[in-house]
Amino acid sequence: MFFEILTLFPESMEGYLGASILGRARDKGLVRVKITNIRDYALDKHQVTDDRPYGGGDGMLMKPEPLAAAIRQALPGRVLLTSPRGVPFNQARAGSLTGYDKVILVCGRYEGVDQRVIDLLVDEEISIGDYVLTGGELAALAIIDATARLIPGVLGGEDSSAEDSFSQGLLEHSHYTRPREFEGLEVPEILLSGDHARIRSWRRMDSLRTTLANRPELLDSADLTEEERTWARSIGWKPAG
Ligand SMILES: C[S@@+](CC[C@H](N)C(=O)[O-])C[C@H]1O[C@@H](n2cnc3c(N)ncnc32)[C@H](O)[C@@H]1O
């Protein structure tokens, strides 16, 4: 899968993209990443990429011409604009991005981009959360990271992502490793029992408990058995509606 990132700050991205799992995926040729400097597509000799907004207001906007030219040279591909106004990015969206051969990620700066570039060239505006970053680079990295790890072969084991949080509509269960006792806290006995059915059931309950504590709204659309619904109610879940 090929990601092309369009940014005014290419130097801010290479370190992350070259490290660990993503770096190895690139080395293995499973993921290709190209970083394109939008400034290279500026028309004037000073390579200006921003301008004042029509109608007044604080801050500057990314000028349409360099950005449009940078996007056009990257086509064909699915064009995503990182934006706090976008649709929320989530695990399901990461999964569907793996269906594209090429994804082009546009990193905004300043107050954002001229709307006409969005109207002409952007397929989707995507937000990584309800907060405002100074630029789209972190958002683009988050989108690439979450998408790339779903490509077969990128993680060590083929199903390493299958039990992650959100994959089954719930947050993931807690994990423990050695030592058995750490600063007075013991690993739950059941995880040492070797009884896989009981371990599976403990993990499922732990997953329900964590989801209820941190993201109770996820339980409303999770695929729960009647027994699990009864148990979740007994520990404080109040289903919507
Ligand atoms: C300072 S922000 C612009 C915010 C814009 N004026 C607004 O209120 O919607 C600059 C750039 O950072 C990126 N950005 C900021 N927050 C983001 C978020 N939550 N998700 C994705 N991209 C974001 C976008 O590319 C945006 O164009």
The ligand as a MOL file (V3000), in Angstrom:
LIG
                    3D

  0  0  0     0  0            999 V3000
M  V30 BEGIN CTAB
M  V30 COUNTS 27 29 0 0 0
M  V30 BEGIN ATOM
M  V30 1 C -4.8160 24.9570 13.5690 0
M  V30 2 S -5.5300 23.6910 12.6110 0 CHG=1
M  V30 3 C -6.8520 24.5500 11.8120 0
M  V30 4 C -8.1170 24.5120 12.5980 0
M  V30 5 C -9.3000 25.1380 11.8830 0
M  V30 6 N -9.1910 26.5640 11.8950 0
M  V30 7 C -10.5860 24.7270 12.5720 0
M  V30 8 O -10.9730 25.3230 13.5500 0
M  V30 9 O -11.2130 23.7350 12.1080 0 CHG=-1
M  V30 10 C -4.3390 23.4430 11.3520 0
M  V30 11 C -4.3840 22.0800 10.6780 0
M  V30 12 O -4.1170 21.0760 11.6390 0
M  V30 13 C -4.7590 19.8660 11.2480 0
M  V30 14 N -5.5800 19.4100 12.3860 0
M  V30 15 C -5.8070 20.0780 13.5310 0
M  V30 16 N -6.5720 19.3700 14.3660 0
M  V30 17 C -6.8560 18.2110 13.7440 0
M  V30 18 C -7.6160 17.0700 14.1010 0
M  V30 19 N -8.2580 16.9770 15.2600 0
M  V30 20 N -7.6780 16.0460 13.2310 0
M  V30 21 C -7.0450 16.1170 12.0370 0
M  V30 22 N -6.3130 17.1880 11.6370 0
M  V30 23 C -6.2120 18.2210 12.4760 0
M  V30 24 C -5.5790 20.1690 10.0110 0
M  V30 25 O -4.8550 19.7430 8.8780 0
M  V30 26 C -5.7000 21.6700 10.0480 0
M  V30 27 O -5.8680 22.2380 8.7660 0
M  V30 END ATOM
M  V30 BEGIN BOND
M  V30 1 1 1 2
M  V30 2 1 2 3
M  V30 3 1 2 10
M  V30 4 1 3 4
M  V30 5 1 4 5
M  V30 6 1 5 6
M  V30 7 1 5 7
M  V30 8 2 7 8
M  V30 9 1 7 9
M  V30 10 1 10 11
M  V30 11 1 11 12
M  V30 12 1 11 26
M  V30 13 1 12 13
M  V30 14 1 13 14
M  V30 15 1 13 24
M  V30 16 1 14 15
M  V30 17 1 14 23
M  V30 18 2 15 16
M  V30 19 1 16 17
M  V30 20 1 17 18
M  V30 21 2 17 23
M  V30 22 1 18 19
M  V30 23 2 18 20
M  V30 24 1 20 21
M  V30 25 2 21 22
M  V30 26 1 22 23
M  V30 27 1 24 25
M  V30 28 1 24 26
M  V30 29 1 26 27
M  V30 END BOND
M  V30 END CTAB
M  END
